Structures are given as structure tokens and as C-alpha cells.
């Protein structure tokens, strides 16, 4: 998959299996690419999160995934944050509707958190094994949980798989 780091203005190619697996070199590259932008600390990204990323890349072949944030290791980041746990990525794909990406992830996967940031123009996705799904929209500085788009999307299709399965 072709990746672009919005912060470092760096492009890279990463090779992942659809289940989020990779060889040691690609896992090391993913850990470096998705490092904390403020502290420069790195951490392995959860396999389930990498599986969703690989799925998105295969769904939009040839499209570059632009990521805004992944691992976060700052003092002000909540200890329970999926970013702190290496389980979240915020991203966009130029030329692909955020709504299309959002609804695809929400209707395909379970044990996930999917956030839509329309003003900022990105999608948050995280893998949360064993936890309930959660969806939100970030509007005017606040998260609006259980948005109507989530109910509409899942009224048509129920997710059947966890990331990497």
C-alpha cells in the first residue's frame, strides 16, 4: 500500500497481508511510520488495525492513504486512548468520499471505533477487541456519539467479522 504522512510529508510503501500480517522489515517500517509525531516514540501497531488498513488499501487499489495520526505517546493522551495503545489510525484517501470509507468500515467490522471528522477531513478507525463498537462524529469541538449515520448504515448490513478475521 502507498502511504503518505501528513505531518512529516513522507511517502512510503508498506506490504501487509489482508490479516494485518507482515514480515519483520515491514512491521518495523510500520512502527516507524506511525510513530508519535510529538515525542517521536514508536510502538507496534495492533494487527487488527493493520488488517483494516490493508483491507482499505485493497478496496481502493492504487490510491494513496494519507494518515494524520496513529500512535500517540504524549502526557495529555488518555491512558485508555486507542491511539496510545497503538490501535488507531486517522486517515483519508484523496478522491474517495469520507462517507464511503466510514460506512464501509462501520458495516464491515465489529469490535471497532469509527469516527468521522468532516471539518478536518479524515476518518478515525480503531480496533478494540472485546469491546462494544462505537461510532461518533466530531462537530464543533465535540464528539457526538451514536450518530444517525451509524444506525442507518447498520440497518442495511450487520458487520460479521473482526479485523484480521
C-alpha positions in Angstrom: 0.0 0.0 0.0 1.1 3.5 -0.7 1.1 5.8 2.4 1.7 9.5 3.0 2.5 11.0 6.3 0.7 14.4 6.5 3.0 15.6 9.3 6.4 14.5 8.1 5.5 14.9 4.4 6.9 11.5 3.8 5.7 8.8 1.4 6.3 5.1 1.8 5.2 1.7 0.5 4.2 -0.9 3.1 3.4 -4.5 2.3 0.8 -6.1 4.6 -1.3 -9.2 4.4 -5.1 -8.8 4.5 -5.0 -10.2 8.0 -2.5 -7.5 9.1 0.5 -9.7 9.0 3.8 -8.7 7.6 7.5 -9.6 7.6 9.8 -8.1 10.2 11.0 -5.4 7.9 7.5 -4.2 7.1 6.4 -4.4 10.7 9.4 -2.3 11.7 8.7 0.2 8.9 5.0 0.5 10.1 6.2 1.1 13.6 8.5 3.9 12.5 6.0 5.4 10.1 3.1 5.5 12.6 5.3 6.9 15.5 4.1 9.7 17.7 4.5 13.0 15.9 5.3 14.9 19.1 7.5 12.6 21.1 8.9 10.5 18.2 8.4 7.4 20.3 7.2 4.4 18.4 5.2 1.3 19.1 3.9 -1.7 17.2 0.5 -1.0 15.7 -2.1 -3.6 16.5 -2.6 -6.4 13.9 -6.3 -5.8 13.8 -5.8 -2.1 12.9 -3.2 -3.1 10.3 -5.7 -5.6 8.9 -8.4 -2.9 8.5 -5.8 -0.6 6.8 -4.8 -3.5 4.4 -8.4 -4.0 3.6 -9.0 -0.3 2.8 -5.8 -0.3 0.6 -7.1 -3.3 -1.3 -10.5 -1.8 -1.7 -9.0 1.3 -3.3 -6.0 -0.1 -5.3 -3.5 2.5 -6.5 -4.9 5.2 -4.1 -2.6 6.7 -1.5 -3.6 6.6 2.1 -2.8 9.9 3.8 -2.6 9.5 7.5 -2.8 12.2 10.1 -2.2 10.4 13.3 -1.6 6.9 14.7 0.4 6.1 17.8 0.4 8.9 20.4 2.7 9.0 23.4 2.1 12.4 25.0 1.3 13.0 28.6 -2.0 14.5 27.8 -3.2 11.5 25.8 -5.6 9.4 27.8 -4.2 6.1 29.1 -7.3 4.4 27.6 -6.9 6.1 24.2 -6.7 3.6 21.3 -4.1 5.9 19.8 -1.9 5.4 23.0 -2.5 1.7 22.7 -1.3 1.6 19.0 -4.8 0.5 17.9 -5.9 3.7 16.0 -5.2 5.5 12.7 -6.7 8.8 11.5 -6.6 8.9 7.7 -8.1 10.0 4.4 -7.9 8.9 0.7 -7.9 11.7 -1.8 -10.7 11.2 -4.3 -12.6 8.8 -2.1 -15.6 10.1 -0.1 -15.1 10.0 3.7 -18.7 8.9 3.9 -18.0 5.9 1.7 -14.9 4.9 3.8 -16.8 5.5 7.1 -19.8 3.4 6.1 -17.7 0.6 4.7 -15.7 0.2 7.9 -18.8 0.5 10.1 -20.8 -2.1 8.2 -17.9 -4.5 7.6 -16.2 -4.7 11.0 -17.2 -5.3 14.7 -15.1 -4.5 17.8 -14.2 -1.1 16.2 -14.4 2.6 16.9 -15.2 4.7 13.8 -15.1 8.4 14.0 -16.0 10.9 11.2 -14.2 14.3 11.3 -15.9 16.1 8.4 -14.4 19.6 9.0 -10.9 18.1 9.4 -11.5 15.7 6.5 -10.4 12.4 8.0 -11.7 9.1 9.4 -10.6 7.6 12.7 -10.6 3.8 12.9 -9.5 1.7 15.8 -9.6 -2.0 16.7 -11.0 -2.6 20.2 -11.0 -6.4 20.8 -13.6 -7.5 23.3 -15.3 -4.1 23.5 -18.5 -2.8 22.0 -18.5 -0.9 18.7 -18.7 2.9 19.0 -19.3 5.5 16.3 -19.1 9.2 16.5 -19.0 12.4 14.5 -16.6 15.2 15.6 -18.5 18.5 15.3 -17.6 22.0 16.6 -15.0 20.7 19.0 -17.0 17.8 20.5 -17.7 14.1 19.8 -21.4 13.3 19.1 -21.7 9.6 19.9 -24.3 7.2 18.3 -24.8 9.4 15.3 -27.7 8.8 12.9 -25.4 7.7 10.1 -24.3 4.7 12.2 -27.8 3.5 12.7 -28.7 4.0 9.0 -25.6 2.1 7.8 -26.1 -0.8 10.1 -29.8 -1.1 9.5 -28.9 -2.3 6.0 -25.9 -4.6 6.9 -24.6 -6.1 10.1 -20.9 -6.5 10.5 -19.8 -10.1 10.5 -16.1 -10.0 11.2 -13.5 -8.6 13.5 -10.4 -7.1 11.9 -7.9 -9.7 10.7 -10.5 -12.5 10.5 
